[in-house]
């Protein structure tokens, strides 16, 4: 009789969705809670969405920078009396700033962090747009354009690396793709808006995403992977918990991050 009861208990324990550990005839149903915690750890939180939005603002500004020179050409030449050669310098000098920014972006982000790098690139964006808006001659125009290019060069590394390091594995590709798609999207937006407003107004419009980026950076965490890499253990755990939600068990993901550093 006892053997028959034991067999029935084992059969029930082995049924799908009802897996239990049998110990002295007493079952435990902790598996469901563990699976729930794992599912939550790979979900979307408000902080993660905000971080993605802030990162998208930097990418959007970069595309707007690239698209600015074409619709602004006729207005700038007419208002400031630039020659074709002078405007060509204005249009192309961005690439010099972009190359410099791109070359140093990786090292800079590794030394001061991904978030701090975004602070710096945003400052260059804002200074660049303001220089163009207040420009009375070619030199300030070129300086502003150079500053914008440098910011864009930093963005090309800092934005995607930050986003890839804060998102769960199952969301990483989608979040990164959508965010970086802001570059060609904003380029198109610059063309469209530039056809109906003057070049100074277009520069101010280009600065709007920079303000969102500026204020948003106050509310998003640093990359947990970078914090783990430099050994800031408590900040690493706090940043990861902030991104995943306060009630989510992040111990498994934290262990994985430490192993891959």
N, C-alpha and C positions, 0 to 999 in steps of 0.2 A: 504493500500500500504506500509506504514512504517513497519507494522507488518510482512509483507511478506519479506521485505529486511532484517529485523533483523533475521528472521528464517534462511534465506540463509547464512548470515554471521556466525551464530552459527554452522551450518552444515559444512561449509568450515573449521572453526577453529577446529572442532572435528575430521577431517580426519587424519589418521595415517601419521606421518612424517611432519605434518603441524600444530602441536599444538601451539596455541598462547593464550596469555592472552588478553581478550577483555575488553577494558576500554574506554568508551565513543566513541565506534566505531573505535578505533585505535588499531592495533595488534602489538605485540612485538615478535621478533624471536630470543630471547636470549637463548632459550633452546639448540639450536644447538651448540652455542659457548661454553656453559657450559659443554655439553657432550663431546665436543672436548677436553676441558681442562682436564676433568677427564680421558679420554682415554690416553692423553699424560702423565699424572701423573703416570700411571701404565706401562709406556713403558721402553725401554732400552736406556740408554745414554752411551756416551763414558766413562764418569767417573765411572758409575756403572760397565761397562765391565772391566775397568782397576782395580777397587777395587776387583772384583771377580778374576781376573788374579793374582793379588798380593796375595790374600788369598790362591789361588790354589798353589802358589809357596811354601807356608809354609807347606801345606798338602803334596805336592810332596816330599819335603825334608824329612818329617817324614817317609813316606814309604820307601824312599831310605836308611834312617838310619836303619830301621828294616831289609831290604834286604842286607845290606852291608856285614855283618859278614860271610855269607855262601860262596860267591865267593872269599872272601879275605883270607879265612882260610889257605889254603895251602901256599900261598905266604908269609903271615906274619910269620907263623911257620918256614918256610925255611929261610927267611931273618933275623929274629930276634932271632931265636933259642928258641922259646917259647915251653914249654911242653904242653901236652894236657890239663892239669889242668889250666895252666896259660891262655891258649886261651879260655877255658870255662868261666873263670872269665871275660875276655874281652867281650865275646859274651853275657853274662847274666847281666853284671853290668848296661847296658842300662835300664833295667827294674826298677832298684832302682831309677835312675834319673827320669824315667818316672813317677813313683809313687809320688815322691816328687813334681814334676812339676804339676801333675794332682791335687794333694791335695790343692796346694796354688793357682792354676790358677784362680778359680772363684773369690776368695777374691781379688787377685791382679788386675784382670780385672775390678772389681767394684771400686777399689780405684783409680787406675791410668788411667783407660780407656782401651778399646779394642785395639786401635791402638798402644798405648804405650806398651802394653803387647806384641804385635807382634814385636816391636823394640827389646825388651828384649830377646824373644825367638830366634830371628834371630842372636843376638850377641852370644848366647850360641851355636847355630848351627855353625856359622863361627869359633868360638874358638875350637869347638869340631873337625871339619874337619881338621883344621890346626894342632891341636895337634896330630892327627893320622898321618897326612902326614909327619910331622917332627919327629915322634917317633923313638927312637933308642932302646927302651926297653919297658917292660910291663907297667911300672907305667904311662908313658905319654899316651900310648895307652888306658889304663883304664880311665885315667882322661878325655881324649877326648870323649870316649864312654859314660861316665857318663854325660858329658856336653850335648852331643847329645840327650841322653835320657831325660834330664831335659827340653830341648827345645821342644822335641816331646810331653812331658806331658802338657806343656803350650799350644801347638798347638791344642791339642784335645778339648780344651774348647774355646780358643780365636778365632780360625778360624771360626768354625761354628756359634758361637754366633754373631760375627761381621757381617758375611755374612747374617744371618737371619734378623739382625736389619737394614741393609741398603737396602734390596731389597723390592720391592712392593709385596703385598700379592699374586698377581697372578703369580709371578715369583719365589717366595721364595723357594718352594719345589724343583723345577728344578735346580736352581742355587746352592743350598746347596748340593744336591745329586751329581751333576756333579763335584763340587769342592772336596768333600770328597772322591769321587771315585779316585782321584789322589793318594791316599795312596796305595791301592792295585796295581794300575797301575805302580807307580814308584818302588814298590817292585819288580815287574816283570822286569822293565827296569834295575834295579840294577843287577839282576841275569844275564841278557843278556849281558850287557856291561862288567860285571865282568869276563865273560868267555873269553874276548879278550884283556883286559888290566890288568896291575898289580895293586896291592892293593893301592899303593900311587896315581897312576893316577885316580883310582876309587874314592878316597877320594876328589881329586880336582874336579872331575866331580860332585860329590855330593854337592860341595860348589857353583856351578853355579846358581842353583835356589835361593840360599841365597842372591846372589848379585842382582838378579832381585827383590827379596823381599825388600832388603835394599834400592835400588833406588826408587822402586815403592811407598814405604811408604811416600816419600816426596810429592807425588802428589795425594794422596787419603785423603778424609776427615775422621774425627772421626765419630763413630757411633752417629747418631742424637738421638737415644733413650737414650744412655748413657748421652749425653749432657743435654737432657731434664730432666733426672732423677736427675742430680746433680744441676739443676737450672741455667745452662749457656744458657740463653734464646737466645741471639743474635747469639752465635756460633751454637746453635741447628738449628735455622732458616737458617743460611748460609749453614750449612752442608747438610740439607735436600734439599735446593734449588740447590746446586751444584750437588747432585746425581740425581735429577729429571729433571734438565734443567732450564735455566734462564727464559724462557718464560712460564713456567708451574705454574699454581696456586696451591700451596701446602698447602693452609690454612686448607682445610678439613682434609688432612692427618696429618698435624701438630696438629690439635685439637684432632684427634683420639689418637695420640701418647701420648699427655699430659694426656688424660683421663685414659689410661692404665698404667700409671706410679704409 
